Amino acid sequence: MTELQAKLDGFDDAYADWRNRRDATTESGSEKANLDNPAPLIFEYAYSIAGVDEDEGIKLLGHNLQEVREAAANSLARSTFLGVPLLQRLEKEWLTTDNPITRQSLFHTIDLVLLALEKTKDKDLEALKAYEAALSDARSIASIKPRVEWTRVQLEWRLNALKELKDLAEKRMPSLLKDYCMNLDGTDIEGCTITRD
């Protein structure tokens, strides 16, 4: 972890040097085009750090490089930390920060986390309902609550649709399998032939 953080810090210094060289070049397009990316793997390093350590991932949301903030946001939304507790931490940080760039990055991460929660299970739905009801800060009610409500509605719809499909499959599957000469375990029914109309 410390090695990843050291590499990321080195990339930060490389970007500062790169900006100085970029700003010092003449306006000729060919000279600017020759400035290579000073940190080609910065996204991957930040993504890895945020995926391993939730605290460090949240810290990276305040990083001065946009690519690092985006990597941390994407990693947190796809990490094992995904869930309402992460959402609560992000909201708390969002409410307490005074830095507008960090605040935007935190809100973007909240949006990505809610988007990822739309594809989760029943237990997340119950936790999301409780979180939605517990939102009390005026800023959270105005900004975060509508997005949480949208996620809750989408998750409820998805879970209901999956339940309906499962019920339908349980009702129709045996007759469909018989029509295609198959047992429930996928083996062929002996002596069965498919008749075509």
Buried (B, 14 or more C-beta within 10 A) or exposed (E): EEEBBEBBEBBBEBBEEBEEEEEEBEEEEEEEEEEEEBBEEBBEBBBBBBBBBBEBBBBBBBBEBEBBBBBBBBBBBBBEBBBBEBBBBBBBBBEEBEEEBBBBBBBBBBBBBBBBBBEBEEEBBEBBBEBBEEBEBEEBEEBBBEBBBEBBEBBBEBBEEEEEEEEEEEEEEEEEBEEEBBEEEEEEEEEEEEEEE
